[in-house]
Amino acid sequence: RNALFFDVLIKTGCRISEGLTLKMDSVIFRKDAVALVFFGKGGKIREVPLPFGENESKIVSNRIFSENLKHFMEVQRNAFLKGKTSEYIFLSNRGTRWSDDQARIMFDAVMLELDLTTYNYTPHSLRHSVATHLLYSGVPEREVATILGHASPTVTNQIYSHTEDSKVQKGMTLGY
């Protein structure tokens, strides 16, 4: 669960609250992609597709992510249900929706284990890293804004145009 949750944050750039409120029917498995549907700020709904491929390692990693997500949803998640039912993918050890606090405690424990606590990383800094990576890779601002659920590319530009010398650029490159 923990590793998969990190993967969701890293691959989609979603907010922690969006990742935690992913529901079983918010994942669409397709022949050539998996798509995650997020319910963001202001009731906005957005779909983030993760296409598959055979050659490029980043795209192949989307296939692996899809397989891991499917396995978790069909098999491993049952261990967290404790005989209960839930529409949420990420559950606590008591079978209820995993809370922000619980996920942040896990995140901090992983940062400690990886000896990254001096950088003060947060789940939201993963979102910034994803956005920065996409922009530096040449993805147009409009598409990055759509992926992140920003109201417009202007918002994306205001947040990320000044990151070149920041901690974000030097930051986490997990999954890239």
Buried (B, 14 or more C-beta within 10 A) or exposed (E): BEEBBBBBBBBBBBBBBBBBBBEEEBBEEEEEBBBBBBBBEEEEEBEBBBBBBEEEEEBEBBBEBBEBBEEBBEEEBEEBEEEEEBEBBBBBEEBBBBEEEBBEEBBBEBBEEEEBEEEEBBBEBBBBBBBBBBBEEEEEBEEBBBBBBBEEBEBBBEBBEEBEEEBBBEBBEEBE
